[in-house]
Amino acid sequence: MILAKVVGRVISNQKSPELTGSKLLMVQKIDRKENLREDIHVAIDRVGAGSGDVVLVGEWSVPESRNIYQDNMSIIAIVEKIQNDE
């Protein structure tokens, strides 16, 4: 699982049947201080996340999509707080 920030939305008029009704969001990995890192990814939103939300993204977390998409990512939680113990 990774921490990421929602940075946009992907709008599509055609989707695989397994994704019908799913919202696709652009997410960017963050570090523990919420600094953006690395490339932008597209994740299936399963929790109602929105722009600017910090989210927990699971890879391979949607069994019905696993066989179709090699790099499946799903938003599985909206993070309220990151507590650093350093």
PyMOL Python script that loads the backbone (N, CA, C, O; Angstrom):
from pymol import cmd

cmd.read_pdbstr("""\
ATOM      1  N   MET A   1       0.837  -1.181   0.000  1.00  0.00           N
ATOM      2  CA  MET A   1       0.000   0.000   0.000  1.00  0.00           C
ATOM      3  C   MET A   1       0.878   1.239   0.000  1.00  0.00           C
ATOM      4  O   MET A   1       1.997   1.230   0.512  1.00  0.00           O
ATOM      5  N   ILE A   2       0.355   2.291  -0.576  1.00  0.00           N
ATOM      6  CA  ILE A   2       1.099   3.546  -0.642  1.00  0.00           C
ATOM      7  C   ILE A   2       0.216   4.705  -0.196  1.00  0.00           C
ATOM      8  O   ILE A   2      -1.010   4.641  -0.288  1.00  0.00           O
ATOM      9  N   LEU A   3       0.861   5.769   0.290  1.00  0.00           N
ATOM     10  CA  LEU A   3       0.168   7.025   0.562  1.00  0.00           C
ATOM     11  C   LEU A   3       0.256   7.884  -0.684  1.00  0.00           C
ATOM     12  O   LEU A   3       1.307   7.960  -1.321  1.00  0.00           O
ATOM     13  N   ALA A   4      -0.848   8.532  -1.032  1.00  0.00           N
ATOM     14  CA  ALA A   4      -0.869   9.367  -2.227  1.00  0.00           C
ATOM     15  C   ALA A   4      -1.848  10.518  -2.029  1.00  0.00           C
ATOM     16  O   ALA A   4      -2.666  10.513  -1.109  1.00  0.00           O
ATOM     17  N   LYS A   5      -1.742  11.498  -2.910  1.00  0.00           N
ATOM     18  CA  LYS A   5      -2.672  12.620  -2.902  1.00  0.00           C
ATOM     19  C   LYS A   5      -3.432  12.599  -4.229  1.00  0.00           C
ATOM     20  O   LYS A   5      -2.845  12.365  -5.286  1.00  0.00           O
ATOM     21  N   VAL A   6      -4.743  12.846  -4.163  1.00  0.00           N
ATOM     22  CA  VAL A   6      -5.552  12.918  -5.375  1.00  0.00           C
ATOM     23  C   VAL A   6      -5.247  14.244  -6.061  1.00  0.00           C
ATOM     24  O   VAL A   6      -5.407  15.313  -5.472  1.00  0.00           O
ATOM     25  N   VAL A   7      -4.801  14.160  -7.331  1.00  0.00           N
ATOM     26  CA  VAL A   7      -4.397  15.365  -8.059  1.00  0.00           C
ATOM     27  C   VAL A   7      -5.242  15.617  -9.309  1.00  0.00           C
ATOM     28  O   VAL A   7      -4.988  16.573 -10.041  1.00  0.00           O
ATOM     29  N   GLY A   8      -6.230  14.781  -9.555  1.00  0.00           N
ATOM     30  CA  GLY A   8      -7.082  14.994 -10.723  1.00  0.00           C
ATOM     31  C   GLY A   8      -8.034  13.828 -10.926  1.00  0.00           C
ATOM     32  O   GLY A   8      -8.075  12.882 -10.139  1.00  0.00           O
ATOM     33  N   ARG A   9      -8.796  13.925 -12.003  1.00  0.00           N
ATOM     34  CA  ARG A   9      -9.795  12.907 -12.314  1.00  0.00           C
ATOM     35  C   ARG A   9      -9.657  12.513 -13.774  1.00  0.00           C
ATOM     36  O   ARG A   9      -9.313  13.341 -14.618  1.00  0.00           O
ATOM     37  N   VAL A  10      -9.925  11.249 -14.069  1.00  0.00           N
ATOM     38  CA  VAL A  10      -9.915  10.763 -15.446  1.00  0.00           C
ATOM     39  C   VAL A  10     -11.364  10.526 -15.859  1.00  0.00           C
ATOM     40  O   VAL A  10     -12.083   9.759 -15.218  1.00  0.00           O
ATOM     41  N   ILE A  11     -11.781  11.183 -16.924  1.00  0.00           N
ATOM     42  CA  ILE A  11     -13.138  11.024 -17.428  1.00  0.00           C
ATOM     43  C   ILE A  11     -13.063  10.128 -18.665  1.00  0.00           C
ATOM     44  O   ILE A  11     -12.269  10.378 -19.573  1.00  0.00           O
ATOM     45  N   SER A  12     -13.891   9.089 -18.692  1.00  0.00           N
ATOM     46  CA  SER A  12     -13.910   8.214 -19.865  1.00  0.00           C
ATOM     47  C   SER A  12     -15.347   7.896 -20.237  1.00  0.00           C
ATOM     48  O   SER A  12     -16.200   7.721 -19.367  1.00  0.00           O
ATOM     49  N   ASN A  13     -15.609   7.822 -21.529  1.00  0.00           N
ATOM     50  CA  ASN A  13     -16.961   7.487 -21.967  1.00  0.00           C
ATOM     51  C   ASN A  13     -17.096   6.006 -22.291  1.00  0.00           C
ATOM     52  O   ASN A  13     -18.208   5.524 -22.507  1.00  0.00           O
ATOM     53  N   GLN A  14     -15.991   5.279 -22.328  1.00  0.00           N
ATOM     54  CA  GLN A  14     -15.991   3.829 -22.539  1.00  0.00           C
ATOM     55  C   GLN A  14     -15.090   3.194 -21.499  1.00  0.00           C
ATOM     56  O   GLN A  14     -13.946   3.614 -21.324  1.00  0.00           O
ATOM     57  N   LYS A  15     -15.599   2.184 -20.808  1.00  0.00           N
ATOM     58  CA  LYS A  15     -14.807   1.467 -19.801  1.00  0.00           C
ATOM     59  C   LYS A  15     -15.046  -0.017 -19.958  1.00  0.00           C
ATOM     60  O   LYS A  15     -16.057  -0.443 -20.517  1.00  0.00           O
ATOM     61  N   SER A  16     -14.123  -0.786 -19.470  1.00  0.00           N
ATOM     62  CA  SER A  16     -14.316  -2.220 -19.368  1.00  0.00           C
ATOM     63  C   SER A  16     -15.528  -2.456 -18.471  1.00  0.00           C
ATOM     64  O   SER A  16     -15.723  -1.708 -17.513  1.00  0.00           O
ATOM     65  N   PRO A  17     -16.346  -3.467 -18.746  1.00  0.00           N
ATOM     66  CA  PRO A  17     -17.548  -3.714 -17.936  1.00  0.00           C
ATOM     67  C   PRO A  17     -17.262  -3.836 -16.440  1.00  0.00           C
ATOM     68  O   PRO A  17     -18.105  -3.474 -15.619  1.00  0.00           O
ATOM     69  N   GLU A  18     -16.096  -4.337 -16.083  1.00  0.00           N
ATOM     70  CA  GLU A  18     -15.742  -4.492 -14.672  1.00  0.00           C
ATOM     71  C   GLU A  18     -15.593  -3.148 -13.962  1.00  0.00           C
ATOM     72  O   GLU A  18     -15.661  -3.079 -12.735  1.00  0.00           O
ATOM     73  N   LEU A  19     -15.391  -2.085 -14.734  1.00  0.00           N
ATOM     74  CA  LEU A  19     -15.193  -0.759 -14.146  1.00  0.00           C
ATOM     75  C   LEU A  19     -16.430   0.133 -14.247  1.00  0.00           C
ATOM     76  O   LEU A  19     -16.387   1.293 -13.836  1.00  0.00           O
ATOM     77  N   THR A  20     -17.512  -0.380 -14.778  1.00  0.00           N
ATOM     78  CA  THR A  20     -18.735   0.410 -14.901  1.00  0.00           C
ATOM     79  C   THR A  20     -19.163   0.929 -13.530  1.00  0.00           C
ATOM     80  O   THR A  20     -19.275   0.167 -12.570  1.00  0.00           O
ATOM     81  N   GLY A  21     -19.397   2.223 -13.459  1.00  0.00           N
ATOM     82  CA  GLY A  21     -19.796   2.848 -12.205  1.00  0.00           C
ATOM     83  C   GLY A  21     -18.640   3.265 -11.326  1.00  0.00           C
ATOM     84  O   GLY A  21     -18.852   3.886 -10.285  1.00  0.00           O
ATOM     85  N   SER A  22     -17.417   2.936 -11.720  1.00  0.00           N
ATOM     86  CA  SER A  22     -16.246   3.302 -10.920  1.00  0.00           C
ATOM     87  C   SER A  22     -15.696   4.655 -11.350  1.00  0.00           C
ATOM     88  O   SER A  22     -15.688   4.988 -12.535  1.00  0.00           O
ATOM     89  N   LYS A  23     -15.237   5.428 -10.371  1.00  0.00           N
ATOM     90  CA  LYS A  23     -14.598   6.714 -10.628  1.00  0.00           C
ATOM     91  C   LYS A  23     -13.093   6.467 -10.713  1.00  0.00           C
ATOM     92  O   LYS A  23     -12.534   5.752  -9.882  1.00  0.00           O
ATOM     93  N   LEU A  24     -12.440   7.055 -11.710  1.00  0.00           N
ATOM     94  CA  LEU A  24     -11.000   6.928 -11.885  1.00  0.00           C
ATOM     95  C   LEU A  24     -10.334   8.247 -11.501  1.00  0.00           C
ATOM     96  O   LEU A  24     -10.671   9.301 -12.040  1.00  0.00           O
ATOM     97  N   LEU A  25      -9.389   8.183 -10.567  1.00  0.00           N
ATOM     98  CA  LEU A  25      -8.712   9.387 -10.091  1.00  0.00           C
ATOM     99  C   LEU A  25      -7.216   9.307 -10.337  1.00  0.00           C
ATOM    100  O   LEU A  25      -6.620   8.230 -10.288  1.00  0.00           O
ATOM    101  N   MET A  26      -6.613  10.470 -10.605  1.00  0.00           N
ATOM    102  CA  MET A  26      -5.163  10.548 -10.729  1.00  0.00           C
ATOM    103  C   MET A  26      -4.601  10.760  -9.331  1.00  0.00           C
ATOM    104  O   MET A  26      -5.046  11.648  -8.604  1.00  0.00           O
ATOM    105  N   VAL A  27      -3.624   9.944  -8.959  1.00  0.00           N
ATOM    106  CA  VAL A  27      -2.999  10.067  -7.650  1.00  0.00           C
ATOM    107  C   VAL A  27      -1.490  10.168  -7.820  1.00  0.00           C
ATOM    108  O   VAL A  27      -0.914   9.626  -8.763  1.00  0.00           O
ATOM    109  N   GLN A  28      -0.869  10.870  -6.890  1.00  0.00           N
ATOM    110  CA  GLN A  28       0.583  11.024  -6.895  1.00  0.00           C
ATOM    111  C   GLN A  28       1.099  10.629  -5.526  1.00  0.00           C
ATOM    112  O   GLN A  28       0.598  11.104  -4.507  1.00  0.00           O
ATOM    113  N   LYS A  29       2.105   9.756  -5.497  1.00  0.00           N
ATOM    114  CA  LYS A  29       2.674   9.303  -4.230  1.00  0.00           C
ATOM    115  C   LYS A  29       3.188  10.490  -3.432  1.00  0.00           C
ATOM    116  O   LYS A  29       3.636  11.490  -3.993  1.00  0.00           O
ATOM    117  N   ILE A  30       3.114  10.358  -2.090  1.00  0.00           N
ATOM    118  CA  ILE A  30       3.638  11.396  -1.199  1.00  0.00           C
ATOM    119  C   ILE A  30       4.575  10.754  -0.181  1.00  0.00           C
ATOM    120  O   ILE A  30       4.528   9.547   0.058  1.00  0.00           O
ATOM    121  N   ASP A  31       5.430  11.591   0.415  1.00  0.00           N
ATOM    122  CA  ASP A  31       6.272  11.110   1.503  1.00  0.00           C
ATOM    123  C   ASP A  31       5.568  11.400   2.835  1.00  0.00           C
ATOM    124  O   ASP A  31       4.440  11.893   2.842  1.00  0.00           O
ATOM    125  N   ARG A  32       6.222  11.099   3.953  1.00  0.00           N
ATOM    126  CA  ARG A  32       5.571  11.250   5.264  1.00  0.00           C
ATOM    127  C   ARG A  32       5.245  12.693   5.625  1.00  0.00           C
ATOM    128  O   ARG A  32       4.464  12.935   6.546  1.00  0.00           O
ATOM    129  N   LYS A  33       5.835  13.662   4.912  1.00  0.00           N
ATOM    130  CA  LYS A  33       5.526  15.076   5.150  1.00  0.00           C
ATOM    131  C   LYS A  33       4.578  15.624   4.087  1.00  0.00           C
ATOM    132  O   LYS A  33       4.401  16.836   3.962  1.00  0.00           O
ATOM    133  N   GLU A  34       3.975  14.718   3.327  1.00  0.00           N
ATOM    134  CA  GLU A  34       3.003  15.015   2.278  1.00  0.00           C
ATOM    135  C   GLU A  34       3.589  15.752   1.084  1.00  0.00           C
ATOM    136  O   GLU A  34       2.860  16.432   0.362  1.00  0.00           O
ATOM    137  N   ASN A  35       4.905  15.628   0.862  1.00  0.00           N
ATOM    138  CA  ASN A  35       5.529  16.164  -0.339  1.00  0.00           C
ATOM    139  C   ASN A  35       5.266  15.204  -1.492  1.00  0.00           C
ATOM    140  O   ASN A  35       5.405  13.990  -1.337  1.00  0.00           O
ATOM    141  N   LEU A  36       4.884  15.747  -2.654  1.00  0.00           N
ATOM    142  CA  LEU A  36       4.609  14.912  -3.819  1.00  0.00           C
ATOM    143  C   LEU A  36       5.887  14.274  -4.333  1.00  0.00           C
ATOM    144  O   LEU A  36       6.948  14.898  -4.339  1.00  0.00           O
ATOM    145  N   ARG A  37       5.773  13.003  -4.770  1.00  0.00           N
ATOM    146  CA  ARG A  37       6.911  12.239  -5.286  1.00  0.00           C
ATOM    147  C   ARG A  37       6.504  11.485  -6.546  1.00  0.00           C
ATOM    148  O   ARG A  37       5.334  11.152  -6.736  1.00  0.00           O
ATOM    149  N   GLU A  38       7.463  11.227  -7.384  1.00  0.00           N
ATOM    150  CA  GLU A  38       7.331  10.314  -8.515  1.00  0.00           C
ATOM    151  C   GLU A  38       6.211  10.660  -9.488  1.00  0.00           C
ATOM    152  O   GLU A  38       5.672  11.767  -9.484  1.00  0.00           O
ATOM    153  N   ASP A  39       5.882   9.687 -10.315  1.00  0.00           N
ATOM    154  CA  ASP A  39       4.909   9.863 -11.385  1.00  0.00           C
ATOM    155  C   ASP A  39       3.469   9.839 -10.883  1.00  0.00           C
ATOM    156  O   ASP A  39       3.187   9.458  -9.747  1.00  0.00           O
ATOM    157  N   ILE A  40       2.587  10.253 -11.756  1.00  0.00           N
ATOM    158  CA  ILE A  40       1.153  10.211 -11.477  1.00  0.00           C
ATOM    159  C   ILE A  40       0.597   8.862 -11.946  1.00  0.00           C
ATOM    160  O   ILE A  40       0.976   8.363 -13.005  1.00  0.00           O
ATOM    161  N   HIS A  41      -0.296   8.283 -11.156  1.00  0.00           N
ATOM    162  CA  HIS A  41      -0.937   7.009 -11.472  1.00  0.00           C
ATOM    163  C   HIS A  41      -2.449   7.208 -11.499  1.00  0.00           C
ATOM    164  O   HIS A  41      -2.967   8.182 -10.954  1.00  0.00           O
ATOM    165  N   VAL A  42      -3.144   6.282 -12.133  1.00  0.00           N
ATOM    166  CA  VAL A  42      -4.604   6.288 -12.129  1.00  0.00           C
ATOM    167  C   VAL A  42      -5.068   5.163 -11.211  1.00  0.00           C
ATOM    168  O   VAL A  42      -4.600   4.030 -11.316  1.00  0.00           O
ATOM    169  N   ALA A  43      -5.993   5.488 -10.311  1.00  0.00           N
ATOM    170  CA  ALA A  43      -6.501   4.505  -9.354  1.00  0.00           C
ATOM    171  C   ALA A  43      -8.023   4.495  -9.393  1.00  0.00           C
ATOM    172  O   ALA A  43      -8.661   5.515  -9.656  1.00  0.00           O
ATOM    173  N   ILE A  44      -8.587   3.330  -9.127  1.00  0.00           N
ATOM    174  CA  ILE A  44     -10.038   3.179  -9.034  1.00  0.00           C
ATOM    175  C   ILE A  44     -10.462   3.648  -7.646  1.00  0.00           C
ATOM    176  O   ILE A  44      -9.940   3.166  -6.641  1.00  0.00           O
ATOM    177  N   ASP A  45     -11.394   4.576  -7.587  1.00  0.00           N
ATOM    178  CA  ASP A  45     -11.852   5.104  -6.300  1.00  0.00           C
ATOM    179  C   ASP A  45     -12.944   4.206  -5.734  1.00  0.00           C
ATOM    180  O   ASP A  45     -13.998   4.046  -6.351  1.00  0.00           O
ATOM    181  N   ARG A  46     -12.701   3.618  -4.563  1.00  0.00           N
ATOM    182  CA  ARG A  46     -13.681   2.744  -3.914  1.00  0.00           C
ATOM    183  C   ARG A  46     -14.297   3.379  -2.666  1.00  0.00           C
ATOM    184  O   ARG A  46     -15.136   2.761  -2.011  1.00  0.00           O
ATOM    185  N   VAL A  47     -13.884   4.622  -2.326  1.00  0.00           N
ATOM    186  CA  VAL A  47     -14.323   5.210  -1.059  1.00  0.00           C
ATOM    187  C   VAL A  47     -14.886   6.631  -1.174  1.00  0.00           C
ATOM    188  O   VAL A  47     -15.239   7.221  -0.152  1.00  0.00           O
ATOM    189  N   GLY A  48     -14.981   7.192  -2.362  1.00  0.00           N
ATOM    190  CA  GLY A  48     -15.518   8.537  -2.512  1.00  0.00           C
ATOM    191  C   GLY A  48     -14.520   9.640  -2.263  1.00  0.00           C
ATOM    192  O   GLY A  48     -14.879  10.692  -1.734  1.00  0.00           O
ATOM    193  N   ALA A  49     -13.267   9.418  -2.638  1.00  0.00           N
ATOM    194  CA  ALA A  49     -12.225  10.429  -2.458  1.00  0.00           C
ATOM    195  C   ALA A  49     -12.434  11.583  -3.434  1.00  0.00           C
ATOM    196  O   ALA A  49     -13.135  11.455  -4.438  1.00  0.00           O
ATOM    197  N   GLY A  50     -11.809  12.709  -3.112  1.00  0.00           N
ATOM    198  CA  GLY A  50     -11.915  13.883  -3.967  1.00  0.00           C
ATOM    199  C   GLY A  50     -10.582  14.575  -4.124  1.00  0.00           C
ATOM    200  O   GLY A  50      -9.593  14.185  -3.504  1.00  0.00           O
ATOM    201  N   SER A  51     -10.557  15.588  -4.942  1.00  0.00           N
ATOM    202  CA  SER A  51      -9.338  16.336  -5.234  1.00  0.00           C
ATOM    203  C   SER A  51      -8.692  16.860  -3.954  1.00  0.00           C
ATOM    204  O   SER A  51      -9.364  17.446  -3.106  1.00  0.00           O
ATOM    205  N   GLY A  52      -7.394  16.647  -3.822  1.00  0.00           N
ATOM    206  CA  GLY A  52      -6.645  17.112  -2.666  1.00  0.00           C
ATOM    207  C   GLY A  52      -6.622  16.162  -1.491  1.00  0.00           C
ATOM    208  O   GLY A  52      -5.840  16.358  -0.561  1.00  0.00           O
ATOM    209  N   ASP A  53      -7.460  15.132  -1.504  1.00  0.00           N
ATOM    210  CA  ASP A  53      -7.473  14.170  -0.395  1.00  0.00           C
ATOM    211  C   ASP A  53      -6.189  13.352  -0.363  1.00  0.00           C
ATOM    212  O   ASP A  53      -5.650  12.976  -1.404  1.00  0.00           O
ATOM    213  N   VAL A  54      -5.714  13.087   0.833  1.00  0.00           N
ATOM    214  CA  VAL A  54      -4.630  12.124   1.024  1.00  0.00           C
ATOM    215  C   VAL A  54      -5.294  10.765   1.178  1.00  0.00           C
ATOM    216  O   VAL A  54      -6.221  10.605   1.971  1.00  0.00           O
ATOM    217  N   VAL A  55      -4.817   9.789   0.418  1.00  0.00           N
ATOM    218  CA  VAL A  55      -5.485   8.494   0.371  1.00  0.00           C
ATOM    219  C   VAL A  55      -4.485   7.351   0.534  1.00  0.00           C
ATOM    220  O   VAL A  55      -3.282   7.511   0.330  1.00  0.00           O
ATOM    221  N   LEU A  56      -5.022   6.204   0.906  1.00  0.00           N
ATOM    222  CA  LEU A  56      -4.254   4.971   0.955  1.00  0.00           C
ATOM    223  C   LEU A  56      -4.616   4.188  -0.297  1.00  0.00           C
ATOM    224  O   LEU A  56      -5.789   3.922  -0.555  1.00  0.00           O
ATOM    225  N   VAL A  57      -3.608   3.823  -1.069  1.00  0.00           N
ATOM    226  CA  VAL A  57      -3.824   3.125  -2.331  1.00  0.00           C
ATOM    227  C   VAL A  57      -3.274   1.711  -2.216  1.00  0.00           C
ATOM    228  O   VAL A  57      -2.110   1.504  -1.874  1.00  0.00           O
ATOM    229  N   GLY A  58      -4.129   0.753  -2.507  1.00  0.00           N
ATOM    230  CA  GLY A  58      -3.712  -0.640  -2.518  1.00  0.00           C
ATOM    231  C   GLY A  58      -3.524  -1.104  -3.946  1.00  0.00           C
ATOM    232  O   GLY A  58      -4.313  -0.768  -4.829  1.00  0.00           O
ATOM    233  N   GLU A  59      -2.479  -1.874  -4.166  1.00  0.00           N
ATOM    234  CA  GLU A  59      -2.262  -2.441  -5.490  1.00  0.00           C
ATOM    235  C   GLU A  59      -2.789  -3.872  -5.493  1.00  0.00           C
ATOM    236  O   GLU A  59      -2.609  -4.602  -4.518  1.00  0.00           O
ATOM    237  N   TRP A  60      -3.432  -4.274  -6.572  1.00  0.00           N
ATOM    238  CA  TRP A  60      -4.003  -5.614  -6.722  1.00  0.00           C
ATOM    239  C   TRP A  60      -5.135  -5.856  -5.748  1.00  0.00           C
ATOM    240  O   TRP A  60      -5.351  -7.002  -5.354  1.00  0.00           O
ATOM    241  N   SER A  61      -5.868  -4.835  -5.342  1.00  0.00           N
ATOM    242  CA  SER A  61      -6.880  -5.023  -4.313  1.00  0.00           C
ATOM    243  C   SER A  61      -8.282  -5.306  -4.840  1.00  0.00           C
ATOM    244  O   SER A  61      -9.206  -5.504  -4.052  1.00  0.00           O
ATOM    245  N   VAL A  62      -8.454  -5.329  -6.157  1.00  0.00           N
ATOM    246  CA  VAL A  62      -9.777  -5.577  -6.715  1.00  0.00           C
ATOM    247  C   VAL A  62      -9.724  -6.848  -7.553  1.00  0.00           C
ATOM    248  O   VAL A  62      -9.301  -6.800  -8.708  1.00  0.00           O
ATOM    249  N   PRO A  63     -10.145  -7.991  -6.996  1.00  0.00           N
ATOM    250  CA  PRO A  63      -9.987  -9.280  -7.691  1.00  0.00           C
ATOM    251  C   PRO A  63     -10.575  -9.318  -9.090  1.00  0.00           C
ATOM    252  O   PRO A  63      -9.979  -9.929  -9.976  1.00  0.00           O
ATOM    253  N   GLU A  64     -11.726  -8.689  -9.325  1.00  0.00           N
ATOM    254  CA  GLU A  64     -12.323  -8.782 -10.655  1.00  0.00           C
ATOM    255  C   GLU A  64     -11.519  -8.038 -11.709  1.00  0.00           C
ATOM    256  O   GLU A  64     -11.641  -8.340 -12.896  1.00  0.00           O
ATOM    257  N   SER A  65     -10.699  -7.074 -11.306  1.00  0.00           N
ATOM    258  CA  SER A  65      -9.879  -6.332 -12.261  1.00  0.00           C
ATOM    259  C   SER A  65      -8.472  -6.910 -12.380  1.00  0.00           C
ATOM    260  O   SER A  65      -7.755  -6.604 -13.333  1.00  0.00           O
ATOM    261  N   ARG A  66      -8.081  -7.725 -11.442  1.00  0.00           N
ATOM    262  CA  ARG A  66      -6.713  -8.241 -11.411  1.00  0.00           C
ATOM    263  C   ARG A  66      -6.352  -8.975 -12.696  1.00  0.00           C
ATOM    264  O   ARG A  66      -5.225  -8.856 -13.176  1.00  0.00           O
ATOM    265  N   ASN A  67      -7.281  -9.723 -13.255  1.00  0.00           N
ATOM    266  CA  ASN A  67      -6.980 -10.495 -14.445  1.00  0.00           C
ATOM    267  C   ASN A  67      -6.957  -9.653 -15.706  1.00  0.00           C
ATOM    268  O   ASN A  67      -6.452 -10.100 -16.736  1.00  0.00           O
ATOM    269  N   ILE A  68      -7.491  -8.452 -15.645  1.00  0.00           N
ATOM    270  CA  ILE A  68      -7.581  -7.591 -16.826  1.00  0.00           C
ATOM    271  C   ILE A  68      -6.440  -6.581 -16.864  1.00  0.00           C
ATOM    272  O   ILE A  68      -5.858  -6.341 -17.921  1.00  0.00           O
ATOM    273  N   TYR A  69      -6.121  -5.995 -15.725  1.00  0.00           N
ATOM    274  CA  TYR A  69      -5.147  -4.921 -15.678  1.00  0.00           C
ATOM    275  C   TYR A  69      -3.954  -5.329 -14.824  1.00  0.00           C
ATOM    276  O   TYR A  69      -4.098  -5.609 -13.635  1.00  0.00           O
ATOM    277  N   GLN A  70      -2.786  -5.360 -15.433  1.00  0.00           N
ATOM    278  CA  GLN A  70      -1.575  -5.777 -14.741  1.00  0.00           C
ATOM    279  C   GLN A  70      -1.173  -4.804 -13.623  1.00  0.00           C
ATOM    280  O   GLN A  70      -0.562  -5.219 -12.639  1.00  0.00           O
ATOM    281  N   ASP A  71      -1.504  -3.534 -13.764  1.00  0.00           N
ATOM    282  CA  ASP A  71      -1.043  -2.529 -12.798  1.00  0.00           C
ATOM    283  C   ASP A  71      -2.196  -1.876 -12.045  1.00  0.00           C
ATOM    284  O   ASP A  71      -2.183  -0.665 -11.822  1.00  0.00           O
ATOM    285  N   ASN A  72      -3.191  -2.667 -11.651  1.00  0.00           N
ATOM    286  CA  ASN A  72      -4.369  -2.140 -10.974  1.00  0.00           C
ATOM    287  C   ASN A  72      -4.025  -1.490  -9.636  1.00  0.00           C
ATOM    288  O   ASN A  72      -3.262  -2.046  -8.846  1.00  0.00           O
ATOM    289  N   MET A  73      -4.591  -0.314  -9.388  1.00  0.00           N
ATOM    290  CA  MET A  73      -4.460   0.374  -8.108  1.00  0.00           C
ATOM    291  C   MET A  73      -5.852   0.822  -7.693  1.00  0.00           C
ATOM    292  O   MET A  73      -6.623   1.304  -8.523  1.00  0.00           O
ATOM    293  N   SER A  74      -6.178   0.666  -6.410  1.00  0.00           N
ATOM    294  CA  SER A  74      -7.475   1.085  -5.900  1.00  0.00           C
ATOM    295  C   SER A  74      -7.312   1.938  -4.663  1.00  0.00           C
ATOM    296  O   SER A  74      -6.506   1.627  -3.786  1.00  0.00           O
ATOM    297  N   ILE A  75      -8.082   3.023  -4.590  1.00  0.00           N
ATOM    298  CA  ILE A  75      -8.108   3.852  -3.396  1.00  0.00           C
ATOM    299  C   ILE A  75      -8.996   3.134  -2.393  1.00  0.00           C
ATOM    300  O   ILE A  75     -10.176   2.895  -2.651  1.00  0.00           O
ATOM    301  N   ILE A  76      -8.413   2.789  -1.233  1.00  0.00           N
ATOM    302  CA  ILE A  76      -9.142   1.986  -0.257  1.00  0.00           C
ATOM    303  C   ILE A  76      -9.412   2.718   1.056  1.00  0.00           C
ATOM    304  O   ILE A  76     -10.118   2.196   1.918  1.00  0.00           O
ATOM    305  N   ALA A  77      -8.856   3.926   1.218  1.00  0.00           N
ATOM    306  CA  ALA A  77      -9.112   4.705   2.435  1.00  0.00           C
ATOM    307  C   ALA A  77      -8.766   6.168   2.193  1.00  0.00           C
ATOM    308  O   ALA A  77      -7.858   6.483   1.423  1.00  0.00           O
ATOM    309  N   ILE A  78      -9.503   7.063   2.859  1.00  0.00           N
ATOM    310  CA  ILE A  78      -9.155   8.483   2.893  1.00  0.00           C
ATOM    311  C   ILE A  78      -8.469   8.723   4.224  1.00  0.00           C
ATOM    312  O   ILE A  78      -9.024   8.423   5.281  1.00  0.00           O
ATOM    313  N   VAL A  79      -7.250   9.268   4.171  1.00  0.00           N
ATOM    314  CA  VAL A  79      -6.433   9.457   5.362  1.00  0.00           C
ATOM    315  C   VAL A  79      -6.798  10.780   6.032  1.00  0.00           C
ATOM    316  O   VAL A  79      -6.809  11.828   5.386  1.00  0.00           O
ATOM    317  N   GLU A  80      -7.093  10.726   7.317  1.00  0.00           N
ATOM    318  CA  GLU A  80      -7.420  11.943   8.058  1.00  0.00           C
ATOM    319  C   GLU A  80      -6.174  12.599   8.651  1.00  0.00           C
ATOM    320  O   GLU A  80      -6.093  13.823   8.746  1.00  0.00           O
ATOM    321  N   LYS A  81      -5.213  11.778   9.048  1.00  0.00           N
ATOM    322  CA  LYS A  81      -4.021  12.312   9.704  1.00  0.00           C
ATOM    323  C   LYS A  81      -2.858  11.354   9.506  1.00  0.00           C
ATOM    324  O   LYS A  81      -3.033  10.136   9.526  1.00  0.00           O
ATOM    325  N   ILE A  82      -1.655  11.921   9.313  1.00  0.00           N
ATOM    326  CA  ILE A  82      -0.428  11.132   9.270  1.00  0.00           C
ATOM    327  C   ILE A  82       0.354  11.504  10.521  1.00  0.00           C
ATOM    328  O   ILE A  82       0.695  12.671  10.718  1.00  0.00           O
ATOM    329  N   GLN A  83       0.634  10.537  11.352  1.00  0.00           N
ATOM    330  CA  GLN A  83       1.363  10.777  12.591  1.00  0.00           C
ATOM    331  C   GLN A  83       2.767  10.215  12.439  1.00  0.00           C
ATOM    332  O   GLN A  83       2.954   9.010  12.267  1.00  0.00           O
ATOM    333  N   ASN A  84       3.760  11.113  12.505  1.00  0.00           N
ATOM    334  CA  ASN A  84       5.155  10.704  12.403  1.00  0.00           C
ATOM    335  C   ASN A  84       5.727  10.505  13.803  1.00  0.00           C
ATOM    336  O   ASN A  84       5.598  11.373  14.667  1.00  0.00           O
ATOM    337  N   ASP A  85       6.351   9.369  14.013  1.00  0.00           N
ATOM    338  CA  ASP A  85       6.931   9.076  15.323  1.00  0.00           C
ATOM    339  C   ASP A  85       8.442   9.231  15.333  1.00  0.00           C
ATOM    340  O   ASP A  85       9.130   8.486  16.032  1.00  0.00           O
ATOM    341  N   GLU A  86       8.971  10.177  14.578  1.00  0.00           N
ATOM    342  CA  GLU A  86      10.421  10.367  14.579  1.00  0.00           C
ATOM    343  C   GLU A  86      10.832  11.479  15.502  1.00  0.00           C
ATOM    344  O   GLU A  86      12.022  11.772  15.623  1.00  0.00           O
TER     345      GLU A  86
END
""", "prot")
cmd.dss("prot")
cmd.show_as("cartoon", "prot")
cmd.util.cbc("prot")
cmd.orient("prot")
